[in-house]
Amino acid sequence: MGWGIKLTDEQWDELDRVRFTTRSADVFRNCLIILKSDSRDTIASIAEELGCSADTVVRARRGYRKGGVAALMPAKPPGRPTRATPAFLAEMRRAAVPATLGYGFSTWSVARLAAHLAKTTGVPRFSDDQLGRLLRRERFSFQRPKHTLKGKRDETAYQAAKAELIVLKKKR
């Protein structure tokens, strides 16, 4: 059984301020854990009411005791640092208009953009999914390309074949 936390009015107000200004569900939940601990709720009842584990309640309370409100913020997740350096992201933003780079098309496919960025930045090629996430993070919109033969066919031959088809259909 854990010990409750006794909060002063200032601490209560600070937790409320953080709780109502945060966009993180984890921070909101951690603030609620501390506020409920002040009202002498048990660890099990707090966990059940908030839909988290008892270990989460214990961890949030321990963190608050040691580090205050700052300890309620989630730590940066572990993992490898991204290969998308600031220089890479700047080049990605600059390449938004391919016609200015001398290409004969006006919109990128994600695969084509990935190949261009790998060539110009020297950063190994990102997968299409990862590059799509980077584009969304930078607030770029993209769709899958519409594959058509328009512009690739011989229009005069197409019109002749179309006229011949109409004639053949009328002969039936």
Secondary structure, DSSP 8 states (H G I E B T S, - for coil): --------HHHHHHHHHHHHH---HHHHHHHHHHHHHHTT--HHHHHHHHTS-HHHHHHHHHHHHHHGGGGGS-----S---S--HHHHHHHHHTT-GGGGT-S-SS--HHHHHHHHHHHH------HHHHHHHHHHTT----------TTTS-HHHHHHHHHHHHHHHHT-
